[in-house]
Amino acid sequence: MITQKMKIWSRSAGMTLLTLLLAAGPCLAGETYNMVKSNSRVILHGTSSLHDWEMRLESMLCTLSFEEEGNRFTGIESIRFTGNAASLSSDRKLMDKKAHEALRTDEYPEIVFSYLSQAEFFPNGNRFKGTVIGRLTLAGNSRNISVPFQGIFLENGQIKVEGEVSLNMTDFGIDPPTALMGTLKTGDTIRSEFTFFFERRNQKITASKE
């Protein structure tokens, strides 16, 4: 039989647990933000013996979460990016074919970036910038890379993050594509330019550009 004292103790214990959970709130992991597909983009820029070129990654997913103290973001907690390598496209079908062959998209369909650590993070009002270290996997080969970025918290609740990083294809075991009997040779270095818009999970708002 439950006595009145037991009821009071149970209610008191429940309130104590709730208080502890609320007090621990700022120490818990930050909220996760999902990429807004409609506005986000990744564009690769490169050179060749005939002309400069660019390709766009059409299919990708990315999530982002921040470290928090109280109501302030103090750093990046995690990033997870995956892209469909076969969705890289340009306005030249031959270029697309050669790029997919070089990346061996049939064997290695995903481009993956996994967060490892934060090198630096500088918040400034509704803006921030910094550098993260992550592991990038291309064509089945992985290397740690440093990625600088800058971002802004938008009025509609979204977060815009952008930056760029240069890579050498040969560092990932990729032979720079050639075409036209070898008369067209692409350069080894590519520049990846990214712009991501993020929103909180379950947040349904219209994506807007700054």
C-alpha positions, 0 to 999 in steps of 0.5 A: 500500500502506497502511503502519503509519505511515499507519494511525497518522496516519489514526487520530490525525487522526480522534481530533483531528477528534473532539476538535475536534467535541466541544470545539465542542459548546457553541457549536453550535445548541441542541436543537430542541423540538417542541410537544406538541399535546395540552396546548398551546393558544392562546385569543383573548379579545375584546369586543363590544357584547353580550358578551365572547367567546373563540375557540380555535385548534384546529390549530397547530404550533410549534418552539423552540430555545435558545442554549446555553453548556455545559449552560446555556440562555442564550436563545432561538435560534429560534421558528416557529409556524404555525396554521390560521386556519380552525380558530379556533372558539368555541361560536357558529357565527355568530361562527366564520363572521364571524371566518373571513370577517374573516381571509379564511381561504380566501385566507390559511389560515395564521397565522404567527409567525417569530422575529426577535430576543431582547429579553431573557432571564432564567434562574432555576434551572429557570425563565426569562422574557423577551421576543422580537421576531417577525413575525406574519402575519394575513390576509396582513398582517405586523407586528413584535410584542413577545411576553413569556413565562415558562417552566419546565423540568418534571421529565418533560423537557418545557418549559412556556412561557406568556404573552399579547399584545394586538393590534389587528385593524385593524393587520393590515388586519382589519375587526372583525366585525359581526353582527345587522344591525350591532347586534353589533360586536366591539372592535378589540383582542384578547388572545392567551393561549398555553400551550405544552408542548415536548419534544425531537425523538424524545422520547416521554413522556406530556404532563403538566400542572404 
